Amino acid sequence: MSFRWVQGHAGNRYNELADTSAKTEAEKVQAGLPAVIRLELNP
């Protein structure tokens, strides 16, 4: 596995997925719910 920096919100599907997932989990934590941490990479 390798990582490559991409500009935020640049249309990269993995970047968009990570951003959406992070926002969803942050909203759960703010609501007092447990966060679920998982990473699925399916090209």
N, C-alpha and C positions, 0 to 999 in steps of 0.2 A: 504494500500500500504506500502511496506517496501523497503528499499534500502540495497544493499549489495555491498561492494567494490570488484571489480574484477581486476586482472592485465590487463593493457592495451594491446590490440591486442592479447588477449588470446583465440580468437575464440568464445567468448561469443556473441551470435547473437545480444543481446540488446546493448552491449558495441560497437560492430561493427556498429550498426545502429546509435547510438549516435555520434560516431566518424565521420561517413560519413556525417551525417546531419550537424554537427558543421563545418566541412570543407567546405561544400557547402554554408552554410550561411555566413561564413567568407569571402569566395571568392566574394559573392554578395556585402557585405559591402565594400570590397576593391575596387570593380568596381563602387561604388557609388550608388548601388541599395539598396532598403530597404530589411532588413532581415525579414523572416517569422519565427515566433517562435511558434512551436506547438510540442506537444508530443503525440504520439499515441502508445499505448502498446496493441498489439494484439498477445497474445501467440500462 
